[in-house]
Amino acid sequence: MGRAGQALKQALRTYGISQNKLAVALGIERTIVNRWFHERADPTAETVADIVKALKDINPTAAETFVELYLGELIKNEE
């Protein structure tokens, strides 16, 4: 576990987005976001897509940062 949680934690902290704000945008309980944030659980691939969409609504730059942090090595290798 960890890569999604690490990326999420960094993006939320960098852009001052609370776990609660993301949870509300996703329509889920904050405890679920907290589990990802503290790397106790990993979001599913479908949920990662939902996280990106929610972050885009909150702060598009935060969404880009999350994707870069989460998929960074894959993206770099593609370029």
N, C-alpha and C positions, 0 to 999 in steps of 0.2 A: 504494500500500500504506500501511497505517498505522493506520486508525481502530481496528480490532480489537486490534492490537498495543498501541497507546497505552492503550486501555481496560484490556486485560489487565495490562499493566505497572503501571498505577496501582492496580488492584484488588489484585493480588498484594502489592505493596509496602505499601499501606495496611493490609492485614489480616495481614501477615507470613506469607504463604503462599509456600512455595518452588516453583520451577518443577518440581522433582522430585516434590513432593507432588501437584501438579496432574497431572503426567504419569502417575503411578501410578494416580490416580483415574480417568484417562481410558483407562488400559491402553495407553499409547503410550510411545515413547522420549522422554527429556527433551530431546534435541536438537530435536525437532519443536516443543516448547513454546518452546524457546530461540529458534527462528527466528521464531515469532510475536512473542515478547517484544521482540526486537530489530528487528522490522519487516522481516525479510528474506523473509517469506512471510506470506500471509494464510490463515486457516482458511476452509474452505468454510462455507456457510450451515448445513449439517447439523452440521458440527463446532462451530460457534458454539453451537448448541443443546446439544450434548454438553458443552461447556465450562460452560454455565450449570448444567446438571444436576450436573456434578462439583463445581462451586463451591458449589451448594446443599448437597451432602453435607458439604463441608468447613466452610463458613461461609455460611449463607444471606444474611447482610448483604453479603458479598463478591459473591455472585451478583447481588444487586440493584444494587450499585454498578457492576458490569461492564455490566449491561444499560442502566443510566442513562447511563453514559459512552459506550457504543457506539451506542445509539439515542436519545440525549438529545434531539436536535433534532426527531426524528420524534415522540417521545413528547410533547414540549412543544407541538408544533403540533396534536396530536390533542386535547389538553385544552382 
